[in-house]
Amino acid sequence: MAATMSIILRLELDREKGSFGEVATAVTRAGGDIVAIDVIKEAKQKTTRDVTVRVNGQAHADEVVQTVRDIQYVSVVHVSDRTFLVHLGGKIEMRPKVPINNREDLSRVYTPEVARISQAIYENPDLAHTLTIKRNTVAVVSDGSAVLGLGNIGAAAAMPVMEGKAMLFKQLGQIDAMPVCLDTQDTEELILIIKAMAPTYGGINLEDIASPRCFEIENRLTEELDIPVFHDDQHGTAVVIMAGLLNALKLVKKDIKDIKVVVCGIGAAGIASTKMLLNAGITNVIGVDKEGAITKGKSYAHSMWDWYAEHTNPHQEKGALSDVLEGADVFIGVSAPNILTVDDLKKMNKDPIVFAMANPNPEISPELAEPHVRVLATGRSDYPNQINNVLCFPGIFRGALDCRATTITENMKLAAAKAIADSIGEDELNEDYIIPSVFNKEVVKNVSAAVAEAANKDGVARKL
């Protein structure tokens, strides 16, 4: 399924040679859907109009534009993409919380009175959490090495994604987030830079950093900083998958301790998801990657796979994905498109649960899978049960900031997953609704409260 998009064509038409109706007909014949027409300028001989057209991706957009260019009496002044227009000049800005209208205001917020605040923080560093933006600010940090499905596109190209994440932090969690894209992909240099800038922030959200470097970067920063560090590509995905699974198991009436789970794709998200599954009490988890099922006794180039082999696959099942799916209750895919077949689904236990998370194309087409599974979830917004990290990170950081947590523990993540799951009432729960909407305003409130409570229980909260 191609992704739809809208383009705006500014057209200048010669009235004496033709009519706009002919333009509309040409656009329609090219498969474009005209959704708006705005008159910009009218003259006796010429008219200028903005025509908004819905198309199926960039290739289709190019085709529609060329079709219009081929009309002799029409001049295409320029073509705008609505998505590009949203990003002009960036999507976020900084605003002062108090106005500066006179000298007295100036002296309080800056010189000379601000010196008293600096001196107070020098004498008691904890005051930075109450007297500066640190109390409610998160850095969204990326090196651009694994951006969406685009891969290693670098720091500058990662900025639009990090800006978008900052918007979500603000709108959903009332957290001031700053995009910080670093022009280095050296592990030690990244750690050093993030540590050096940490005094400004109350938390660090790592984003789109490639595996396996992301593990060491997060682990080191967690050990060496006294503020929460959270790699959303790992743990955000894991938390929301766990939330969906908890609700799916309610529908199929299976005990979490009795199920067999196959995780396909043992990268950052796959490893984090597995850790959460184990922490939730699932004992039979089998990981599958390019080399097949991960088992003890083999030597792996990826050090995290050695950890994985020691902590999963209790019955030492071997073989490819199709082999280990025999008798499985749950499939969790964070891997590649079209690697799961209908025959594979038929090998699973009754009422199979399938989370096919590869984007934009899942491990199996939902249309193929639906007749053979009880519950299906994907990472896409155009199918039911979208597993979206947006349900997780605003609430987790809101709770962590509110209690001034020094770190984010496994129990805090599990508490977040349960809170997301519980945001759907028993009377609402069904096969097409195991995950709440990203616009459900109760989710952040529920998650933040659960996270803060778990932080207190784990002894990592500095504010009760």
C-alpha positions as CSV (number, residue, x, y, z in Angstrom):
1,M,0.0,0.0,0.0
2,A,1.5,3.3,-1.2
3,A,1.6,6.1,1.3
4,T,-0.6,9.0,0.3
5,M,0.6,12.6,0.3
6,S,-0.7,16.0,-0.8
7,I,1.0,18.5,-3.2
8,I,0.0,22.1,-4.0
9,L,0.5,23.2,-7.6
10,R,0.5,27.0,-8.2
11,L,-0.7,27.3,-11.7
12,E,-1.0,30.3,-14.1
13,L,-3.6,29.7,-16.8
14,D,-4.1,31.7,-20.0
15,R,-7.9,32.2,-20.1
16,E,-7.9,32.9,-23.9
17,K,-6.4,29.5,-24.7
18,G,-8.1,27.1,-22.3
19,S,-10.1,26.5,-19.1
20,F,-9.4,25.2,-15.7
21,G,-11.8,22.3,-16.3
22,E,-9.3,20.8,-18.8
23,V,-6.6,21.0,-16.0
24,A,-8.9,19.2,-13.6
25,T,-9.7,16.5,-16.1
26,A,-6.0,16.0,-16.8
27,V,-5.1,15.6,-13.1
28,T,-8.0,13.2,-12.6
29,R,-6.9,11.1,-15.6
30,A,-3.4,10.9,-14.1
31,G,-4.9,9.5,-10.9
32,G,-4.7,12.6,-8.8
33,D,-7.5,13.6,-6.4
34,I,-8.1,17.3,-6.3
35,V,-9.1,18.3,-2.7
36,A,-8.9,22.1,-2.8
37,I,-8.7,25.0,-5.3
38,D,-7.7,28.4,-4.1
39,V,-7.8,31.5,-6.4
40,I,-4.6,33.5,-5.8
41,K,-4.9,36.2,-8.5
42,E,-7.4,37.1,-11.2
43,A,-6.7,39.1,-14.3
44,K,-8.6,39.5,-17.6
45,Q,-6.3,37.3,-19.5
46,K,-4.7,35.1,-16.8
47,T,-5.7,33.5,-13.5
48,T,-3.4,32.1,-10.8
49,R,-4.6,29.2,-8.6
50,D,-3.3,26.9,-6.0
51,V,-4.5,23.3,-6.6
52,T,-4.2,20.8,-3.8
53,V,-3.9,17.3,-5.1
54,R,-3.7,14.0,-3.1
55,V,-1.3,11.5,-4.7
56,N,0.1,8.1,-3.9
57,G,3.7,8.8,-3.2
58,Q,6.5,10.9,-4.8
59,A,6.5,9.0,-8.1
60,H,2.8,9.6,-8.6
61,A,3.3,13.2,-7.7
62,D,6.0,13.6,-10.4
63,E,3.6,12.0,-12.9
64,V,0.7,14.4,-12.0
65,V,3.0,17.5,-12.2
66,Q,4.4,16.4,-15.6
67,T,0.8,15.9,-16.9
68,V,-0.1,19.5,-16.0
69,R,3.2,20.8,-17.4
70,D,2.3,19.2,-20.7
71,I,-0.8,21.4,-21.1
72,Q,0.3,24.3,-23.4
73,Y,-1.7,27.1,-21.9
74,V,-0.7,26.3,-18.2
75,S,2.5,27.4,-16.5
76,V,3.4,25.5,-13.3
77,V,4.8,28.4,-11.1
78,H,6.0,26.0,-8.4
79,V,5.0,22.8,-6.6
80,S,4.8,22.6,-2.8
81,D,4.5,19.5,-0.6
82,R,2.3,20.0,2.4
83,T,4.8,18.0,4.5
84,F,7.7,20.2,3.4
85,L,5.6,23.3,4.2
86,V,5.1,22.1,7.8
87,H,8.9,21.9,8.2
88,L,9.8,25.4,6.8
89,G,12.1,27.0,9.4
90,G,11.7,24.0,11.7
91,K,8.7,22.9,13.7
92,I,9.6,24.1,17.2
93,E,10.6,27.4,18.9
94,M,11.7,28.7,22.3
95,R,9.6,31.2,24.2
96,P,10.2,33.0,27.5
97,K,7.9,32.2,30.3
98,V,7.9,35.7,31.7
99,P,8.0,39.0,29.8
100,I,10.8,41.6,30.0
101,N,9.1,44.9,29.9
102,N,11.4,47.2,32.0
103,R,14.7,47.5,33.7
104,E,13.4,45.8,36.9
105,D,12.3,42.7,34.8
106,L,15.7,42.7,33.1
107,S,17.6,42.8,36.4
108,R,15.6,39.8,37.8
109,V,15.9,37.5,34.8
110,Y,19.5,38.5,33.9
111,T,22.0,40.9,35.3
112,P,22.5,41.7,38.2
113,E,19.9,39.6,40.2
114,V,20.5,36.4,38.3
115,A,23.9,36.1,40.0
116,R,22.1,35.3,43.3
117,I,20.5,32.3,41.6
118,S,23.8,31.1,40.2
119,Q,25.4,31.4,43.6
120,A,22.6,29.4,45.2
121,I,23.0,26.6,42.7
122,Y,26.8,26.6,43.2
123,E,26.3,26.2,46.9
124,N,23.5,23.6,46.5
125,P,23.6,21.9,43.0
126,D,20.2,20.2,43.6
127,L,18.6,23.6,43.2
128,A,19.3,23.3,39.5
129,H,16.2,21.0,39.4
130,T,14.0,23.7,40.7
131,L,15.6,27.0,39.5
132,T,16.5,26.1,35.9
133,I,14.9,24.4,32.9
134,K,16.5,21.2,34.0
135,R,13.4,20.4,36.0
136,N,11.3,19.9,32.9
137,T,13.7,19.5,30.0
138,V,14.8,16.4,28.0
139,A,17.5,16.2,25.3
140,V,16.5,14.2,22.3
141,V,19.9,13.0,21.2
142,S,20.8,11.3,17.9
143,D,23.9,10.7,15.8
144,G,21.7,10.0,12.7
145,S,23.1,6.5,12.3
146,A,19.7,4.6,12.2
147,V,17.0,7.0,11.3
148,L,13.5,5.5,10.7
149,G,13.9,3.1,7.8
150,L,16.4,5.4,6.1
151,G,19.5,4.1,7.8
152,N,22.7,6.1,8.4
153,I,21.7,9.5,7.0
154,G,23.7,11.6,9.4
155,A,23.0,14.2,12.1
156,A,21.6,17.1,9.9
157,A,19.1,14.8,8.2
158,A,18.0,13.4,11.5
159,M,16.9,16.9,12.8
160,P,13.3,16.8,11.4
161,V,12.7,13.5,13.2
162,M,14.1,14.8,16.5
163,E,12.1,18.1,16.2
164,G,8.9,16.0,15.7
165,K,9.8,14.0,18.8
166,A,10.2,17.2,20.7
167,M,6.8,18.3,19.6
168,L,5.2,15.1,20.9
169,F,7.0,15.5,24.3
170,K,5.5,19.0,24.6
171,Q,2.0,18.3,23.4
172,L,1.5,14.9,25.2
173,G,3.7,15.3,28.3
174,Q,4.1,19.0,28.7
175,I,7.9,18.4,28.6
176,D,10.3,20.9,27.0
177,A,12.4,18.7,24.7
178,M,15.4,19.9,22.7
179,P,16.6,18.1,19.6
180,V,20.4,17.5,19.8
181,C,21.9,16.0,16.7
182,L,25.6,15.2,17.1
183,D,27.9,15.1,14.1
184,T,29.9,12.1,15.3
185,Q,29.3,8.4,15.4
186,D,32.3,7.5,17.6
187,T,31.0,5.8,20.7
188,E,33.4,7.3,23.2
189,E,33.0,10.8,21.7
190,L,29.2,10.5,21.9
191,I,29.3,9.5,25.5
192,L,31.7,12.3,26.4
193,I,29.6,15.0,24.6
194,I,26.3,13.8,26.2
195,K,27.9,13.7,29.7
196,A,29.3,17.2,29.2
197,M,25.9,18.6,28.3
198,A,23.9,16.7,30.9
199,P,23.8,19.6,33.5
200,T,21.3,21.3,31.2
201,Y,18.8,18.5,31.1
202,G,16.6,16.5,33.5
203,G,16.7,13.4,31.2
204,I,18.3,12.1,28.0
205,N,16.2,10.4,25.3
206,L,18.5,8.6,22.9
207,E,17.1,8.1,19.4
208,D,18.0,6.5,16.1
209,I,21.4,5.3,17.2
210,A,22.5,2.1,15.4
211,S,22.9,-1.2,17.1
212,P,25.1,-2.5,18.7
213,R,26.7,0.9,19.7
214,C,23.4,2.0,21.2
215,F,23.7,-0.6,24.0
216,E,27.1,0.5,25.2
217,I,26.2,4.2,24.9
218,E,23.0,3.8,27.0
219,N,24.6,1.5,29.6
220,R,27.6,3.8,30.1
221,L,25.5,6.9,30.4
222,T,23.1,5.2,32.8
223,E,26.1,4.3,35.0
224,E,27.8,7.7,34.8
225,L,24.9,10.1,35.0
226,D,22.4,10.8,37.7
227,I,19.5,11.6,35.4
228,P,17.3,9.1,33.4
229,V,18.7,7.9,30.1
230,F,16.3,6.1,27.8
231,H,16.9,4.7,24.4
232,D,13.4,4.8,22.9
233,D,14.1,2.6,19.9
234,Q,14.8,-0.2,22.4
235,H,12.6,0.4,25.4
236,G,9.7,2.4,24.0
237,T,9.0,-0.4,21.5
238,A,9.4,-3.0,24.2
239,V,7.0,-1.2,26.6
240,V,4.2,-0.8,24.0
241,I,4.6,-4.4,22.7
242,M,4.3,-5.5,26.3
243,A,1.2,-3.4,26.8
244,G,-0.5,-4.9,23.7
245,L,0.5,-8.4,24.7
246,L,-1.0,-8.1,28.2
247,N,-4.3,-7.1,26.7
248,A,-4.1,-9.8,23.9
249,L,-3.6,-12.5,26.5
250,K,-6.7,-11.3,28.3
251,L,-8.7,-12.0,25.1
252,V,-7.3,-15.4,24.5
253,K,-7.4,-16.3,28.2
254,K,-3.8,-17.6,28.4
255,D,-1.5,-17.3,31.4
256,I,1.6,-15.2,30.7
257,K,3.8,-17.8,32.5
258,D,2.6,-20.6,30.2
259,I,3.1,-19.1,26.8
260,K,5.8,-19.7,24.2
261,V,7.0,-16.5,22.4
262,V,9.1,-16.3,19.3
263,V,10.9,-13.0,18.8
264,C,12.2,-12.4,15.2
265,G,14.9,-9.8,14.8
266,I,17.4,-9.7,17.7
267,G,18.6,-6.1,17.4
268,A,18.0,-3.2,19.8
269,A,14.2,-3.5,19.9
270,G,14.2,-7.3,19.9
271,I,16.6,-7.5,22.8
272,A,14.8,-4.9,24.9
273,S,11.5,-6.6,24.2
274,T,12.9,-9.9,25.3
275,K,14.2,-8.4,28.6
276,M,10.8,-7.1,29.3
277,L,9.1,-10.4,28.5
278,L,11.4,-12.2,30.9
279,N,10.8,-9.5,33.6
280,A,7.1,-10.0,33.2
281,G,7.4,-13.7,34.0
282,I,7.5,-15.4,30.5
283,T,10.0,-18.2,30.7
284,N,9.9,-19.7,27.1
285,V,11.2,-17.0,24.7
286,I,13.0,-18.0,21.6
287,G,15.0,-15.4,19.5
288,V,15.5,-15.8,15.8
289,D,17.7,-13.8,13.5
290,K,19.5,-14.4,10.2
291,E,21.4,-17.4,11.6
292,G,18.2,-19.0,12.9
293,A,17.3,-19.7,16.5
294,I,19.8,-18.3,19.0
295,T,21.1,-21.1,21.2
296,K,23.7,-21.8,23.9
297,G,27.0,-23.3,22.8
298,K,27.5,-21.1,19.7
299,S,29.9,-18.2,19.4
300,Y,28.3,-15.0,18.2
301,A,30.0,-11.9,16.9
302,H,27.3,-9.7,18.6
303,S,28.0,-9.7,22.4
304,M,24.4,-9.1,23.2
305,W,23.5,-12.4,21.4
306,D,25.8,-14.2,23.8
307,W,23.7,-12.7,26.6
308,Y,20.5,-13.7,24.7
309,A,21.7,-17.3,24.3
310,E,22.2,-17.6,28.1
311,H,18.8,-16.2,29.1
312,T,16.4,-17.5,26.5
313,N,15.4,-20.7,24.6
314,P,15.2,-23.0,27.7
315,H,14.5,-26.1,25.6
316,Q,17.3,-25.3,23.1
317,E,15.1,-25.4,20.0
318,K,17.1,-25.1,16.8
319,G,16.4,-24.2,13.2
320,A,14.8,-21.4,11.2
321,L,11.8,-19.3,12.1
322,S,9.4,-21.7,10.6
323,D,10.8,-24.5,12.8
324,V,10.6,-22.8,16.1
325,L,7.1,-21.4,15.5
326,E,5.7,-24.9,16.0
327,G,3.5,-24.6,19.1
328,A,4.2,-20.9,19.7
329,D,1.5,-18.7,21.2
330,V,3.0,-15.4,20.2
331,F,5.1,-14.1,17.3
332,I,6.8,-10.7,17.8
333,G,8.5,-9.4,14.7
334,V,10.9,-6.5,14.7
335,S,12.8,-7.6,11.6
336,A,12.1,-7.5,7.9
337,P,9.1,-7.6,5.6
338,N,7.4,-10.7,4.2
339,I,9.4,-13.4,6.2
340,L,6.3,-14.9,7.8
341,T,3.9,-17.2,5.8
342,V,0.4,-18.5,6.3
343,D,1.9,-22.0,6.7
344,D,4.0,-20.6,9.6
345,L,0.9,-19.3,11.3
346,K,-0.9,-22.6,11.0
347,K,1.9,-24.2,13.0
348,M,1.2,-21.9,16.0
349,N,-1.0,-22.8,18.9
350,K,-4.8,-22.1,19.0
351,D,-5.6,-18.4,19.0
352,P,-2.2,-17.1,17.9
353,I,-1.1,-13.6,18.7
354,V,1.0,-11.9,16.0
355,F,2.8,-8.6,16.3
356,A,4.3,-7.9,12.9
357,M,6.2,-4.7,13.5
358,A,8.5,-4.2,10.5
359,N,7.9,-0.8,8.9
360,P,6.6,0.2,6.4
361,N,5.9,-3.4,5.3
362,P,5.3,-5.9,8.1
363,E,6.6,-9.5,8.4
364,I,3.3,-10.7,6.9
365,S,0.6,-8.8,5.1
366,P,-2.3,-8.2,7.5
367,E,-4.7,-9.2,4.8
368,L,-3.0,-12.6,4.6
369,A,-2.6,-13.0,8.4
370,E,-6.1,-12.0,9.7
371,P,-8.0,-15.2,8.8
372,H,-5.4,-17.3,10.7
373,V,-4.7,-15.3,13.9
374,R,-6.8,-14.2,16.9
375,V,-5.0,-10.9,17.5
376,L,-2.9,-9.0,15.0
377,A,-0.8,-5.8,15.7
378,T,1.5,-3.9,13.4
379,G,3.6,-0.7,13.5
380,R,1.4,1.0,10.9
381,S,-1.4,3.6,11.5
382,D,-3.6,2.3,8.7
383,Y,-4.4,-1.0,10.5
384,P,-5.9,-1.6,13.9
385,N,-3.6,-2.1,17.0
386,Q,-0.7,0.2,16.0
387,I,2.3,-0.4,18.3
388,N,3.5,3.2,18.6
389,N,6.2,4.5,20.9
390,V,4.3,7.7,21.3
391,L,2.2,5.9,23.9
392,C,5.3,5.4,26.0
393,F,8.0,8.0,26.1
394,P,6.0,11.1,27.1
395,G,4.5,9.4,30.2
396,I,7.7,7.7,31.2
397,F,9.7,10.9,31.2
398,R,6.8,12.8,32.8
399,G,6.8,10.4,35.7
400,A,10.6,10.3,35.9
401,L,10.9,14.1,35.9
402,D,8.1,14.5,38.5
403,C,9.8,12.2,41.0
404,R,13.3,13.3,39.9
405,A,14.4,9.7,39.2
406,T,18.1,9.1,38.8
407,T,17.5,6.3,36.3
408,I,14.7,4.3,34.6
409,T,14.5,0.8,36.0
410,E,13.0,-2.4,34.4
411,N,10.1,-2.2,36.9
412,M,9.4,1.4,35.8
413,K,9.2,0.2,32.2
414,L,6.9,-2.7,33.2
415,A,4.7,-0.4,35.2
416,A,4.4,1.8,32.1
417,A,3.4,-1.2,30.0
418,K,0.7,-2.2,32.5
419,A,-0.6,1.4,32.7
420,I,-0.9,1.6,28.9
421,A,-2.8,-1.7,28.9
422,D,-5.1,-0.6,31.7
423,S,-6.0,2.5,29.8
424,I,-8.4,0.3,27.9
425,G,-11.4,-0.8,29.9
426,E,-12.6,-4.4,30.1
427,D,-15.8,-3.4,28.2
428,E,-13.8,-1.8,25.4
429,L,-11.2,-4.5,24.9
430,N,-11.5,-6.5,21.7
431,E,-9.3,-8.0,19.0
432,D,-9.1,-4.7,17.1
433,Y,-8.5,-2.6,20.2
434,I,-5.8,-3.9,22.4
435,I,-3.8,-0.6,22.3
436,P,-5.2,2.8,23.1
437,S,-5.1,5.7,20.7
438,V,-2.0,7.9,20.7
439,F,-4.4,10.8,21.3
440,N,-5.9,9.2,24.4
441,K,-5.3,11.9,27.0
442,E,-5.5,9.5,29.9
443,V,-2.4,7.5,28.8
444,V,0.3,10.0,29.8
445,K,-1.4,10.6,33.1
446,N,-1.7,6.9,33.8
447,V,1.8,6.1,32.7
448,S,3.5,8.9,34.6
449,A,1.7,8.1,37.8
450,A,2.7,4.4,37.5
451,V,6.3,5.2,36.6
452,A,6.7,7.6,39.6
453,E,5.3,5.0,41.9
454,A,7.6,2.3,40.6
455,A,10.6,4.6,40.9
456,N,9.7,5.2,44.6
457,K,9.5,1.5,45.2
458,D,12.8,0.9,43.5
459,G,14.5,3.6,45.5
460,V,15.6,5.8,42.6
461,A,13.2,8.7,43.2
462,R,14.7,11.8,44.8
463,K,11.3,13.5,45.3
464,L,8.4,11.6,46.9
